Amino acid sequence: MNWPEGIAARPIDKGDVEAWAVLLAAKEKADQEGENFSAEDLAEHLDRPNRDMSRESIGLWADGRMIGYGIVHVPTSVVDVDRVRTEGTIDPELRRRGLGTALMRWLIQRAGELHAATHPEAPGVVGAGTSSDNVSATSLFEGLGFEPERFFFDMRRPLDQPVPAASVADGLRLTGYDPSYDEALRLAHFEAFSDHWGWTPPTPEMWRSRSIGSRAFRGGQSYLVLDGDTVAAYVNCYEWEADTEATGVRELYVGQVGTRRAYRGRGLARATIAKVLAEGAQAGYQRAGLGVDADNPTGALGLYENLGFTTHKKFTDYALPLPSDV
């Protein structure tokens, strides 16, 4: 890729996290997508297993500061389609100069190369997402041939509102997160999400790093429904301190909600989330947040609305098929 004069491009490494955090703060101020990250959060992002940032990332630099970045996320396994997701941004002060298009072309090219190297036997797709009201990002994606593929809602609920009463069925036990059930929780999560759009099972190490091993994970605010030693349902919660610092609002993020198939239809998710909301308010959280697939097959959207969540922002996932001979 030929970058404009004065711009240097190289992979991202741990020495870049402070500059990267500054760039993402500028992005959030302009785009208002509700995401804030500290340098520590980004360092953890770089440390995740099964990652090779020398091949999967690029940072753009000018005058000693990071003015853009891009990352390609390569799945470790494929169920139907090899969805190679991408993320990135250009400093808002330098947008509308063609840099975003150049960065996206680099991401598409690198996604194709990594697809060919890892899962060439499966159809390949480049994925990218943005808030649905981001006109410039939408125009960029559509101009490069991407098409809308899926829609997601970012939902919020104040925690000073009453929580609907809910309880688990007889014979089951609602309890706080316990590390001794980590493997049972992983198996429950893999089963619960196996019928969700875009799901590909990560390695156990990757799953742990994204969930219970994450610095944002809040075990004290997460809950399990147990049937003996079987995890029948669960809710994993998170807190990003950078969000609290940026917004002044302490939010408890409901990151994963799952129920094993044999236990669905018994109100377990409702009871567990109700417990999360009530205990979150007691712990000093001011708001709960979550994200949901608009076409979630288990009816999650209706459940969340019934529990008092309302849509704050809408997001669109875009897809571009990769040529089979990349």
Salt bridges, closest charged atoms under 4 A:
ASP16 OD2 - ARG10 NH1 2.87
ASP31 OD2 - LYS27 NZ 3.52
ASP31 OD1 - ARG95 NH1 2.90
GLU33 OE1 - LYS27 NZ 3.07
ASP41 OD1 - ARG215 NH1 2.62
ASP47 OD2 - LYS14 NZ 2.78
ASP52 OD2 - ARG55 NE 3.34
GLU56 OE1 - ARG51 NE 2.84
ASP80 OD1 - ARG83 NH1 3.51
ASP82 OD2 - HIS115 ND1 2.64
GLU87 OE2 - HIS45 NE2 3.65
GLU87 OE2 - HIS73 NE2 2.70
ASP91 OD2 - ARG65 NH1 2.73
GLU93 OE1 - ARG65 NH2 3.74
GLU113 OE1 - ARG110 NE 2.77
GLU121 OE2 - HIS119 ND1 3.85
ASP133 OD2 - LYS313 NZ 3.07
GLU149 OE2 - ARG83 NH2 3.66
ASP182 OD2 - ARG208 NH1 3.24
GLU183 OE2 - ARG186 NH2 2.65
GLU191 OE1 - ARG260 NH1 2.49
ASP195 OD1 - HIS196 ND1 2.96
ASP195 OD2 - ARG264 NH1 2.91
GLU239 OE1 - ARG218 NE 3.10
GLU239 OE2 - ARG250 NE 2.94
GLU241 OE2 - ARG218 NH2 3.48
GLU251 OE1 - ARG156 NE 3.94
GLU251 OE1 - ARG287 NE 2.90
GLU279 OE2 - LYS275 NZ 3.37
ASP293 OD2 - ARG150 NE 2.94
ASP317 OD2 - ARG85 NH1 3.06
